[in-house]
């Protein structure tokens, strides 16, 4: 059937190893939370899966009707990145709402303090 060249396999495994090590280090320093580590690690795990199980990938491509299996891989990666960006958008919206509330509360507190000083 279809094979993947050995140098491609080595490159993908080296990339995956160092990228996962990088993510583990970020998680250990609390720079990335666990859910984000899981999502971002998929960027290394999905290509690794495609290298380890090429027959399954070609079978999936045949079922879906796609000529080139790497299109499926990039589709998975695109979906993962989309989910990650969607989650970040939700976090940003929540932070904006909290900031707006804090600014309003600070304003009211400042107004209250200046009213008490004026009396």
N, C-alpha and C positions, 0 to 999 in steps of 0.2 A: 504494500500500500504506500502511503505517503510517509516520508521520513523528514525529520528536521535535522539540519546539519549540526554536527557536534560543536562547532565554534559558536553557533547561534544559541545552543543550549547552555553552553558555558557562560556566554555573555548575559543571558537572561537570569541564570542562577546567581551569578556574581552581583548583578544589579539588585535582584530581590534580596539577597543576603544583606548587602550594605544599606539598602533602603529600609528594610525592616529593623536593622540595628539602629539606624538613625531615628526611626519612629519610637523605638523602645527607649532610647536615650531621652527624647523629647517628653515622653510619657513619664519617665522616672523623675524628670525635673518639673513635672506638673505644668508643662507648656502646652500640652495637648491632652484632652480628656479621652477616656477609654473608647467612647463611641467614635470619636474622630480617628483614633488610632486604627480601629477596626475598618472604618470606611477607607482611609488612606492606604492601609495595608493591602487592600484589594487591588491596588494599582500594581503591586508586585506579585500577588498571588494568582490573579487571573492569567497573566502571560505564562507563569510557571505551570498552571494547570494545562494550558494549551500545549506546552512543551512536553509535559509528562504523559498526557493522554491524547496524542494526536488522532488516534482512531476514533475516539469518542467525538472529538471536535469535527472531524470530517463526516461522521455519521449525523451529527446535529446539523451541519451545513447542508447535507443532502436532504434531510427531512424538511428543513426550512426553505430549501430551494435557492440557497446562496452558492455561487460558484467558488468563491474564495473564503475559506474559514476565518482568515484574519479580519474580515468584515464583522463577523460575530464577536470576535475579541474586542474590537474597537467599539462595537455597539454596547457590550457589557461595560467597558471602561467609561464610555460616554454616560451611560446610565448612572454609574457610581459617582462620577464627578458631578452630574446633575443633582443627585440626591445630597451630596456634600454641600454644594452651593445653595441648594434649597434650605438645608438646615442652617447654614450660615446666615441666610437672608432672614429666617425666622428669629435667630438670635439677635441680629442687628435691630430688627423691628422691636423686639422686647426691650433691648437696651435703650433705644430711642424713647420708648414710652416711659421707662423708668427715669431716664434723664429729664424728660419733660415734667414728670411729676415732682422730682427733686427740685428742679428749678422753680416750679410754682410754690412748693412748700417753703423753700428758702426765701422767696420773694415775700410770701405772707409773713414769715417769721421776722424778716427784716422790717417790714412795714409795721408789724406789731411792736417791735422793739423801739422803733423811732417814734411811734405814737406814745408809748409809755414814757420815753425820755422827754417828750414835749410837754407832758402833763406835769 
